[in-house]
Every structure is written in structure tokens, then in C-alpha cells.
Amino acid sequence: MEKQNPQPVCGQEALLLLNCVTESPYDSEKCIRFLQSLRECVLSKVSSLLPLVTDLYQSFVSGKVNKFVIPSQEHASEGAGGSATKPPS
């Protein structure tokens, strides 16, 4: 079975814009359409993630969360003989 690589967020839109700006002759109207498409994609992703980031920030500020850990790194540091984070003072 073929392994699927994750695609970057708005990667297709970014690639279309990059290819457009490197074409000769340069078509500014076409590139502006690709730029608008990329902008709309990014804004749609940001607006869907904003509530999650806001909740996480509020938890951090209120003291419910005192550190951020990437789960895969947390397990790797446990096997390395200790914590990679500095103990609280």
C-alpha cells in the first residue's frame, strides 16, 4: 500500500501563485486571482482554528496549563533518562 504524504495547508493555492509569478510573460491579472484564492484559503483555515487557539490561551493565562508539550516529543524525552524541561522555581 502506498504511503500518503500530508499536503500543506493551502499548498495547491500557493503552488499556483508561485508558478504564475515565475511565468513569462507575467500575467498580473491571473496572478492576482491566484493571490486572492490563496488569501481566502488561509483566512478560512485561520478562522476555523482561532477558537481553539483562544481556548488554549485562556487556559494558559488562567493557570490551568503551565507548559505546552508536543506529545511525540514528550514520550521521546521520557526514554532519554529525564525531562527536557526546566523544573518550576
VOSE-607168 format. One record per residue: residue in one letter; x, y, z of N, C-alpha, C in turn. Coordinates in steps of 0.02 Angstrom, whole numbers, padded with zeros to 5 digits, always signed. Layout:
% residues N
AXYZXYZXYZ;...
//
This chain:
% residues 89
M+00042-00059+00000+00000+00000+00000+00044+00062+00000;E+00027+00110-00042+00068+00171-00049+00055+00218+00009;K+00110+00243+00038+00105+00290+00094+00086+00359+00067;Q+00035+00390+00099+00013+00456+00078+00047+00509+00120;N+00075+00559+00086+00106+00615+00120+00053+00668+00133;P+00053+00697+00193+00005+00751+00206+00020+00811+00162;Q-00032+00844+00138-00024+00903+00096-00023+00965+00139;P+00020+01014+00122+00021+01076+00160-00046+01113+00155;V-00063+01148+00208-00124+01187+00208-00118+01240+00154;C-00167+01243+00111-00170+01291+00055-00110+01282+00008;G-00081+01224+00007-00023+01210-00035-00036+01217-00109;Q-00094+01193-00132-00110+01198-00203-00116+01271-00225;E-00149+01311-00183-00157+01382-00199-00090+01418-00201;A-00046+01401-00154+00021+01432-00152+00062+01412-00213;L+00057+01349-00233+00094+01325-00291+00070+01359-00355;L+00005+01367-00362-00021+01401-00422+00003+01473-00425;L+00004+01508-00368+00028+01577-00367+00103+01580-00383;L+00142+01536-00353+00214+01535-00365+00229+01523-00439;N+00195+01475-00469+00206+01461-00540+00184+01520-00583;C+00131+01554-00563+00107+01611-00601+00159+01667-00602;V+00187+01684-00545+00233+01741-00543+00299+01727-00577;T+00314+01663-00590+00376+01647-00625+00367+01637-00700;E+00304+01639-00723+00292+01631-00795+00314+01692-00834;S+00332+01679-00896+00349+01734-00941+00308+01725-01004;P+00269+01773-01024+00261+01839-00994+00219+01837-00931;Y+00231+01885-00888+00196+01890-00824+00125+01916-00836;D+00076+01880-00809+00005+01899-00816-00020+01921-00747;S-00018+01986-00734-00034+02010-00667-00106+01996-00647;E-00153+02000-00694-00223+01987-00677-00233+01914-00656;K-00201+01869-00691-00205+01798-00674-00175+01786-00605;C-00117+01816-00592-00083+01806-00528-00123+01837-00470;I-00156+01892-00483-00198+01923-00431-00255+01876-00413;R-00283+01842-00462-00336+01793-00448-00309+01736-00404;F-00249+01712-00419-00218+01659-00378-00202+01685-00308;L-00180+01747-00303-00166+01777-00238-00229+01781-00196;Q-00284+01802-00227-00348+01806-00192-00370+01737-00169;S-00361+01687-00211-00379+01619-00193-00339+01594-00133;L-00273+01608-00133-00231+01589-00077-00252+01626-00013;R-00266+01690-00019-00287+01729+00039-00352+01701+00069;E-00400+01685+00027-00464+01657+00051-00453+01590+00085;C-00409+01549+00058-00395+01484+00088-00364+01494+00157;V-00313+01537+00162-00280+01549+00226-00328+01577+00278;L-00369+01625+00257-00417+01654+00304-00468+01603+00328;S-00489+01557+00284-00537+01506+00305-00506+01458+00355;K-00442+01442+00347-00408+01398+00394-00397+01433+00461;V-00377+01496+00459-00364+01534+00521-00429+01542+00560;S-00483+01558+00526-00546+01569+00562-00572+01505+00594;S-00556+01447+00565-00578+01385+00596-00534+01365+00655;L-00471+01387+00656-00426+01371+00711-00427+01422+00768;L-00451+01482+00754-00449+01536+00803-00484+01518+00869;P-00544+01487+00869-00574+01469+00934-00531+01420+00975;L-00498+01374+00942-00455+01326+00978-00395+01361+01010;V-00364+01406+00973-00307+01443+00999-00329+01488+01056;T-00386+01520+01049-00412+01564+01102-00424+01525+01166;D-00455+01466+01161-00468+01425+01220-00402+01403+01253;L-00354+01383+01213-00289+01362+01240-00255+01420+01275;Y-00257+01479+01245-00227+01538+01276-00260+01554+01343;Q-00326+01552+01345-00362+01566+01407-00344+01515+01462;S-00336+01452+01443-00316+01401+01492-00247+01416+01519;F-00202+01437+01475-00134+01453+01496-00133+01513+01543;V-00169+01566+01525-00171+01627+01566-00203+01614+01634;S-00253+01572+01636-00288+01558+01699-00249+01510+01744;G-00194+01482+01720-00154+01437+01760-00174+01364+01754;K-00223+01348+01713-00243+01279+01704-00191+01239+01666;V-00151+01274+01626-00098+01243+01586-00034+01280+01603;N+00019+01244+01622+00080+01279+01639+00137+01266+01589;K+00126+01222+01541+00175+01212+01488+00141+01180+01428;F+00171+01190+01371+00146+01160+01309+00195+01105+01290;V+00168+01047+01272+00210+00990+01254+00183+00960+01190;I+00227+00945+01144+00209+00907+01085+00211+00834+01105;P+00156+00797+01100+00153+00729+01126+00209+00684+01103;S+00229+00686+01041+00282+00641+01018+00348+00658+01051;Q+00361+00721+01066+00423+00740+01099+00422+00722+01173;E+00363+00723+01204+00357+00706+01275+00378+00634+01286;H+00355+00588+01243+00372+00518+01251+00446+00505+01236;A+00474+00541+01189+00544+00532+01172+00588+00554+01230;S+00570+00607+01265+00611+00631+01320+00607+00586+01381;E+00550+00550+01388+00543+00504+01444+00593+00447+01439;G+00606+00424+01378+00652+00369+01368+00724+00390+01370;A+00737+00455+01371+00805+00480+01370+00834+00490+01440;G+00799+00467+01490+00826+00471+01558+00808+00533+01595;G+00756+00568+01575+00736+00627+01613+00696+00675+01572;S+00674+00725+01606+00633+00776+01574+00677+00828+01540;A+00654+00850+01483+00691+00901+01446+00671+00971+01467;T+00623+00976+01512+00600+01042+01533+00630+01060+01600;K+00638+01125+01611+00666+01150+01673+00612+01147+01727;P+00627+01122+01787+00577+01119+01840+00557+01190+01861;P+00493+01199+01881+00471+01265+01902+00509+01289+01964;S+00522+01355+01967+00558+01382+02025+00512+01406+02079;
//
